[in-house]
Amino acid sequence: MAGMFGVIISGRLVQTNFEQVAETKFLITIMEADAINHIVVFLTGATPFPEGLGGSVYFSFPDSNGSPSWHLLGIITNTKPSAIFKISGLKKNGTNNQPSLFSFGQNAVSHNAQIGISVEPLEQIKDLTVASPSSDNHMKFSQAMCENLYNFASSFAQGPSQIVPNPSEQYLPLSTLTKWYENFTRKLQQNPNFWKK
Protein backbone atom coordinates (compact mmCIF):
# COMPACT_ATOMS: atom_id res chain seq x y z
CA MET A 1 0.00 0.00 0.00
CA ALA A 2 3.02 2.27 -0.36
CA GLY A 3 2.17 5.53 -2.10
CA MET A 4 -1.56 4.94 -1.65
CA PHE A 5 -2.34 8.13 0.34
CA GLY A 6 -1.53 11.79 -0.10
CA VAL A 7 -2.00 15.04 1.81
CA ILE A 8 -2.33 18.59 0.51
CA ILE A 9 -1.75 21.61 2.73
CA SER A 10 -2.21 25.02 1.15
CA GLY A 11 1.12 26.58 0.15
CA ARG A 12 3.03 23.31 0.48
CA LEU A 13 4.04 20.49 -1.81
CA VAL A 14 1.89 17.37 -1.90
CA GLN A 15 3.04 14.82 0.70
CA THR A 16 2.72 11.08 0.05
CA ASN A 17 5.30 9.72 2.50
CA PHE A 18 2.90 7.88 4.81
CA GLU A 19 4.69 5.34 6.98
CA GLN A 20 3.04 1.99 7.64
CA VAL A 21 3.13 1.64 11.46
CA ALA A 22 0.94 -1.48 11.70
CA GLU A 23 -0.69 -3.87 9.26
CA THR A 24 -3.67 -1.54 8.68
CA LYS A 25 -2.40 1.80 10.04
CA PHE A 26 -0.54 4.56 8.24
CA LEU A 27 1.00 7.74 9.67
CA ILE A 28 2.46 10.95 8.31
CA THR A 29 4.01 13.84 10.24
CA ILE A 30 3.05 17.40 9.33
CA MET A 31 5.72 19.94 10.19
CA GLU A 32 4.87 23.39 11.62
CA ALA A 33 1.17 22.69 11.93
CA ASP A 34 0.07 25.71 13.99
CA ALA A 35 -0.86 27.86 10.98
CA ILE A 36 -2.77 25.13 9.13
CA ASN A 37 -6.55 25.54 8.89
CA HIS A 38 -7.53 22.83 6.40
CA ILE A 39 -6.01 19.66 5.01
CA VAL A 40 -6.93 17.48 2.06
CA VAL A 41 -6.42 13.72 2.40
CA PHE A 42 -6.74 11.64 -0.76
CA LEU A 43 -6.04 8.37 -2.52
CA THR A 44 -3.22 8.91 -5.02
CA GLY A 45 -4.70 6.46 -7.50
CA ALA A 46 -1.60 4.23 -7.40
CA THR A 47 -3.53 1.55 -5.48
CA PRO A 48 -7.23 1.46 -4.56
CA PHE A 49 -8.51 0.11 -1.27
CA PRO A 50 -9.04 -3.65 -1.37
CA GLU A 51 -12.69 -4.59 -1.94
CA GLY A 52 -14.88 -3.82 1.09
CA LEU A 53 -12.30 -1.61 2.84
CA GLY A 54 -11.92 2.12 3.41
CA GLY A 55 -9.91 4.43 5.61
CA SER A 56 -10.85 6.39 8.72
CA VAL A 57 -8.76 9.56 8.92
CA TYR A 58 -7.47 10.84 12.26
CA PHE A 59 -5.56 13.99 13.19
CA SER A 60 -3.39 14.81 16.18
CA PHE A 61 -2.11 18.25 17.15
CA PRO A 62 0.92 18.58 19.40
CA ASP A 63 0.02 18.36 23.08
CA SER A 64 2.51 19.80 25.54
CA ASN A 65 0.66 18.15 28.45
CA GLY A 66 1.12 14.55 27.37
CA SER A 67 0.67 11.99 24.63
CA PRO A 68 -1.07 12.97 21.41
CA SER A 69 -4.83 12.50 21.32
CA TRP A 70 -6.47 11.59 18.05
CA HIS A 71 -9.47 13.38 16.50
CA LEU A 72 -11.58 11.48 13.98
CA LEU A 73 -11.90 13.68 10.89
CA GLY A 74 -13.87 11.40 8.59
CA ILE A 75 -13.36 8.70 6.00
CA ILE A 76 -12.04 8.16 2.49
CA THR A 77 -13.06 5.26 0.25
CA ASN A 78 -12.72 4.18 -3.36
CA THR A 79 -16.02 5.96 -4.10
CA LYS A 80 -14.98 9.03 -2.06
CA PRO A 81 -11.23 9.16 -2.73
CA SER A 82 -10.60 12.60 -1.23
CA ALA A 83 -11.89 14.86 1.52
CA ILE A 84 -11.17 18.34 2.86
CA PHE A 85 -11.04 18.59 6.63
CA LYS A 86 -11.11 21.73 8.78
CA ILE A 87 -8.61 21.31 11.61
CA SER A 88 -8.24 24.85 12.95
CA GLY A 89 -10.98 24.34 15.57
CA LEU A 90 -9.32 21.19 16.88
CA LYS A 91 -6.24 22.97 18.20
CA LYS A 92 -8.35 25.59 20.00
CA ASN A 93 -10.55 22.95 21.62
CA GLY A 94 -8.04 20.22 22.30
CA THR A 95 -9.68 19.43 25.64
CA ASN A 96 -12.89 18.40 23.86
CA ASN A 97 -11.32 15.44 22.10
CA GLN A 98 -13.24 12.26 21.64
CA PRO A 99 -11.17 9.44 23.02
CA SER A 100 -9.95 7.23 20.22
CA LEU A 101 -9.56 3.48 20.35
CA PHE A 102 -6.92 3.79 17.68
CA SER A 103 -3.24 4.29 18.32
CA PHE A 104 -0.77 4.94 15.58
CA GLY A 105 2.23 3.85 17.60
CA GLN A 106 3.59 7.17 18.82
CA ASN A 107 3.10 7.94 22.50
CA ALA A 108 5.80 10.54 23.08
CA VAL A 109 4.95 14.23 23.01
CA SER A 110 5.38 15.56 19.50
CA HIS A 111 6.00 19.09 18.30
CA ASN A 112 4.50 18.27 14.92
CA ALA A 113 0.97 17.34 13.96
CA GLN A 114 0.21 13.88 12.59
CA ILE A 115 -2.36 12.33 10.30
CA GLY A 116 -3.23 8.68 10.77
CA ILE A 117 -5.26 6.50 8.44
CA SER A 118 -6.72 3.24 9.70
CA VAL A 119 -7.81 0.82 6.96
CA GLU A 120 -11.01 -0.91 8.07
CA PRO A 121 -14.08 -2.69 6.69
CA LEU A 122 -16.56 -0.24 5.15
CA GLU A 123 -19.34 -1.66 7.34
CA GLN A 124 -17.46 -0.49 10.44
CA ILE A 125 -16.59 3.02 9.25
CA LYS A 126 -19.55 4.08 7.09
CA ASP A 127 -21.53 5.36 10.08
CA LEU A 128 -18.69 6.93 12.05
CA THR A 129 -19.76 10.27 13.45
CA VAL A 130 -17.34 13.10 13.77
CA ALA A 131 -17.71 15.34 16.80
CA SER A 132 -16.36 18.64 15.65
CA PRO A 133 -16.07 21.57 18.07
CA SER A 134 -19.10 23.22 16.47
CA SER A 135 -21.23 20.07 16.74
CA ASP A 136 -20.13 19.74 20.37
CA ASN A 137 -21.32 23.33 20.97
CA HIS A 138 -24.63 22.58 19.19
CA MET A 139 -25.09 19.53 21.40
CA LYS A 140 -24.36 21.45 24.62
CA PHE A 141 -26.73 24.26 23.57
CA SER A 142 -29.49 21.82 22.60
CA GLN A 143 -29.20 19.93 25.88
CA ALA A 144 -29.22 23.17 27.89
CA MET A 145 -32.25 24.44 25.96
CA CYS A 146 -34.15 21.18 26.51
CA GLU A 147 -33.31 21.13 30.22
CA ASN A 148 -34.46 24.74 30.54
CA LEU A 149 -37.78 23.96 28.82
CA TYR A 150 -38.31 20.87 30.97
CA ASN A 151 -37.48 22.71 34.22
CA PHE A 152 -39.73 25.66 33.28
CA ALA A 153 -42.69 23.47 32.32
CA SER A 154 -42.32 21.16 35.32
CA SER A 155 -42.32 24.14 37.70
CA PHE A 156 -46.02 24.53 36.82
CA ALA A 157 -46.85 20.86 37.42
CA GLN A 158 -49.90 20.14 39.54
CA GLY A 159 -51.48 16.94 40.74
CA PRO A 160 -54.90 15.94 39.34
CA SER A 161 -56.67 17.09 42.50
CA GLN A 162 -55.11 20.57 42.23
CA ILE A 163 -56.18 21.26 38.65
CA VAL A 164 -59.16 23.56 38.27
CA PRO A 165 -60.76 22.61 34.92
CA ASN A 166 -60.72 25.40 32.36
CA PRO A 167 -62.58 24.59 29.13
CA SER A 168 -60.40 26.99 27.09
CA GLU A 169 -57.09 25.24 27.99
CA GLN A 170 -55.59 21.88 27.15
CA TYR A 171 -53.43 19.94 29.60
CA LEU A 172 -50.31 17.94 28.89
CA PRO A 173 -49.12 15.21 31.23
CA LEU A 174 -45.59 15.90 32.48
CA SER A 175 -44.69 12.31 31.53
CA THR A 176 -45.16 13.28 27.85
CA LEU A 177 -42.58 16.06 28.20
CA THR A 178 -40.24 13.69 30.04
CA LYS A 179 -40.54 11.12 27.24
CA TRP A 180 -39.89 13.80 24.58
CA TYR A 181 -36.82 15.03 26.47
CA GLU A 182 -35.39 11.48 26.76
CA ASN A 183 -35.99 10.79 23.04
CA PHE A 184 -34.49 14.12 21.99
CA THR A 185 -31.37 13.58 24.16
CA ARG A 186 -30.91 10.05 22.77
CA LYS A 187 -31.17 11.29 19.16
CA LEU A 188 -28.76 14.14 19.90
CA GLN A 189 -26.17 11.74 21.33
CA GLN A 190 -26.46 9.46 18.30
CA ASN A 191 -26.25 12.29 15.77
CA PRO A 192 -25.77 15.91 16.92
CA ASN A 193 -27.05 17.12 13.53
CA PHE A 194 -30.26 15.06 13.34
CA TRP A 195 -32.36 18.22 13.67
CA LYS A 196 -31.01 19.53 10.31
CA LYS A 197 -32.92 16.86 8.35
N, C-alpha and C positions, 0 to 999 in steps of 0.2 A: 504493500500500500504506500510505498515511498512516492512522494510527489503528488499524492492524491488531493491534498488540501492546500488552500492558499488564503492569505490575509491581505487586505488592502487597508491602509491608513492614509488619509488625505495628506499629500505632500511628501509621501515616502514611496520607495520602490515596493513592488509586490514582494511578499515574503512567502516562501513555500517550504521552508526548512523545518517542518514539524518533525519532532523526534518521537519515535515509538517508545513509550515508557512501560507499556504492558501489552499483552496480546491484542487488546481492543481499545487502547487508550493512546492518544497522541497529544503532544505538548509543544507549544512554541512560546518563546520569551519575547516580549515587546519592550524594547528599550525606551526610556524616558516617556513614560505613559501619562504623566500628569496633565499634559495639554491635549490629550486625545478625547474627543467627544463621541465619535462614531467609529465603528469598525465594520468591514465587510468580510465575511467568511464564506468561502466558496469551494466547490469541487473544481479542480483544474481541468478535468476532462481526460487526464492521463489514464485514470482507472475509475470506473463507477463503483458504487457500493455493491457488494454481493447481493443477490436477490433476497428481498425480505429484510434488509438491514438499512439503517440510517445512522445519522450522528447527532447526539445531543451536544450542544456547544456551551461551554462554561467559561467564565472569565474571573480572574483574580487580580485585584489591585494589591499593591504592596501594603502590608500591615505592620506598623512599627511595634505593635503590642503583642505580636505572636505569629503563629503559623498563618499562611494564607487561607482565606475562606473563599469558597467557590460560589459564584452566582450563576444560576442557569439563565442563559440568554435565549435559547430556542433550539430549533433543530434545522438540519439540512438533510436532504434526501436526493435520490436520483431525479425525482419529479420537481423538487425545489432545491436546485443545486447551489443557490446563493442566498444570503440574507444580510441585511444591514441591521446592526444592533447599536442602540444608543447606550453608551456606558458612562457618560458624564455624571448621571445621577447616582450611580453605584458608589463612586468614591466619596460623595458627599454624605451618603447614608450607609456607610459601611457597617454600622451597628445593626441595620435591619436585614442582614443577610438571612437567607433561608439556609438552614444547615443542609449540606450536601452529603449524600452517601458515597459520592465518588471522590477518590483521591488520585491525583496524577503523579504521586511519587515524591513530591517535594514538600518537606515539612519545615525547612529552615526559613527564616524571615528573608524575603526577597525585596530588593530595591527596584525591581522591574515587574511590570504586569505580565500575566501569562494567560494564554488561551488554551483550553483543553477540549479535546473532542473525544467523546466516548462512543464507539460504534456498538449499536444495540439493535435488537429486533424492532421493526417498525411498530409492532403491536404494543410494545412497552413505552415507546417515546411519542407516539402520535397524539396522546392526550396530555402531555406534560404541560403544566401551567407555569407561567413565568410570573413571579411576584416582583414587579418593578416598583421603585419607590412611589410612583404616582398611583399604582393600583393599591399599594399598601395604605396610602393616604385616603383613597376612595373608600377602602374597606373600613378604616378607623372612623371616618366621617359617617358612613352609612350605619355602622353599629351604634355610634353615639346618638345619631338622629333617631334610630329605632328605640333605643333605651329611653331617650327623652320623651318620645311619644307614649311609650308604654307607661312610664312613671307618671306623666301628666294625666293620661286617661284613667289609670288605676287610682289616682288620688280622689277621683269622684265616685269610686265604687261604693255601692250600697247593697245591703242584703235585701232579699225579696220583701221582707216585712217593712223595710224602711222606704220603699219606693211608693210615692204617691202617683197613681196613674194619671197620665196626661195624654188625652187622645191626639194631640198634635205632635207628639214626639214618639220616636222609635227607640227601643232599647237594645243594646248589644251586650251579650254576656261577656264578661272579662276573659273567660276561657277562650273565646274566639280570637281575641287580640293576642293572648298568650300563644295560641297555636300559630297565628300568622307570624309573630315575632320569631318563634323557633324555626319555622320553615324558611323565613327570609334569611336568618343567620346561617342556617345550613347551606342554602344556595350561595350565599356570599362567600362562605369558606371554600366551597367547591369551585367557584368561578367568580372572582371579584367583579367581573364585567358582565354578569348575566343580565343586568338591568338594561344594557344597551341594545338588547335584541328587540 
